[in-house]
Amino acid sequence: MPRAVPFDVPPLLGLLPDAAVAKHLSRGMQSGQENPPQVALRKASAPLPDDEPRWRTAPVRELLGVAMTRFEDNRTAADGWLAPRLHATLRMTRAEAGDARLWNHLAMLVAPDYVVWRHKGAEIAQSSRYSGPHYTQCFSRLWWVAELFRDGPDYRPVEIACSVQDILNTTLRLDVIDHRPTAQALLAVFKSLISSGISRPGDHINALSSAVNTAGSTLVYDVLAPDNPPLVEDLQDWIADAAEAPAVHWDRLPEGPNDGRVPRTAIDVLVSFFEKLLVEAPVRRRGRVSTPQDVGDPQQSAVPAPREGVSLAKDLPSWMT
């Protein structure tokens, strides 16, 4: 059974400014020793429309409660289970998801206990897990990894993206994964790396991510591997259907918006491209075996720079120049 919530949860999501988070986020909250100052936080936030069921907090709280119960012994594994279900529950456009105030509200008023449960290190959960960039904030990063790595309605690629923390901590930061064929091709190469049993797969994932990002400044991936135009009306229909949609299933993946799959030919072109690039990509070994564990300091998992004396721009394979 999902655990009880130790504080009052507002019935609707809202918008909470960064300044309010900075003012009210305490070390006691970050350590899980204090509940959020609900009165002050609600006063500082603006509720979302109460006539749109998609903004109700109850379905989100239920998901988080299930995740905390199911993954108590392996908290990083909760990411792959929760990301597609959170995305399918919080149905919105990218523009709406780009408003950091929504994620601030979710982390501070609706589920601060989950932030601590998932991201508390030796002492506290970092402030960036409550209010931070889309690739760091506790809930924003899960919604965006589902949005950027889903293949139309198919969330199976999202599970791959969440299977190694380096993908969330590194690849999710890259601008080039806004291009859907690039995102799917990277996942195909990552999947092969992981299934091969290679040691320290995260090092290779980081190296390829860096190389793809560097090469992307020279080559325009959407010219090399064109994507289909998004089916905007289908996405809007999926969002509108939130009022009638049943709660997501706990034991099978939901269906995302049927707004078009990525062309297989475009993925295949880039898979071949990235496999060759991987051979040339410099790998920086970390001082420990790469494991699917959360990294306390996001900066420790940043895209690695090329080895000293190596320039990817100069050392690209001949077939790229």
Secondary structure as GFF3:
##gff-version 3
##sequence-region A 1 321
A	DSSP	beta_strand	14	15	.	.	.	ID=ss1
A	DSSP	alpha_helix	18	24	.	.	.	ID=ss2
A	DSSP	alpha_helix	27	31	.	.	.	ID=ss3
A	DSSP	alpha_helix	38	44	.	.	.	ID=ss4
A	DSSP	beta_strand	46	47	.	.	.	ID=ss5
A	DSSP	three_ten_helix	53	55	.	.	.	ID=ss6
A	DSSP	alpha_helix	58	70	.	.	.	ID=ss7
A	DSSP	three_ten_helix	75	77	.	.	.	ID=ss8
A	DSSP	alpha_helix	78	89	.	.	.	ID=ss9
A	DSSP	alpha_helix	94	97	.	.	.	ID=ss10
A	DSSP	alpha_helix	100	105	.	.	.	ID=ss11
A	DSSP	pi_helix	106	110	.	.	.	ID=ss12
A	DSSP	alpha_helix	112	119	.	.	.	ID=ss13
A	DSSP	three_ten_helix	127	129	.	.	.	ID=ss14
A	DSSP	alpha_helix	140	149	.	.	.	ID=ss15
A	DSSP	alpha_helix	156	161	.	.	.	ID=ss16
A	DSSP	alpha_helix	165	169	.	.	.	ID=ss17
A	DSSP	three_ten_helix	171	173	.	.	.	ID=ss18
A	DSSP	three_ten_helix	175	178	.	.	.	ID=ss19
A	DSSP	alpha_helix	180	195	.	.	.	ID=ss20
A	DSSP	alpha_helix	201	216	.	.	.	ID=ss21
A	DSSP	alpha_helix	221	224	.	.	.	ID=ss22
A	DSSP	alpha_helix	232	240	.	.	.	ID=ss23
A	DSSP	three_ten_helix	241	243	.	.	.	ID=ss24
A	DSSP	alpha_helix	264	280	.	.	.	ID=ss25
A	DSSP	three_ten_helix	298	301	.	.	.	ID=ss26
A	DSSP	alpha_helix	312	315	.	.	.	ID=ss27
A	DSSP	three_ten_helix	318	320	.	.	.	ID=ss28
###
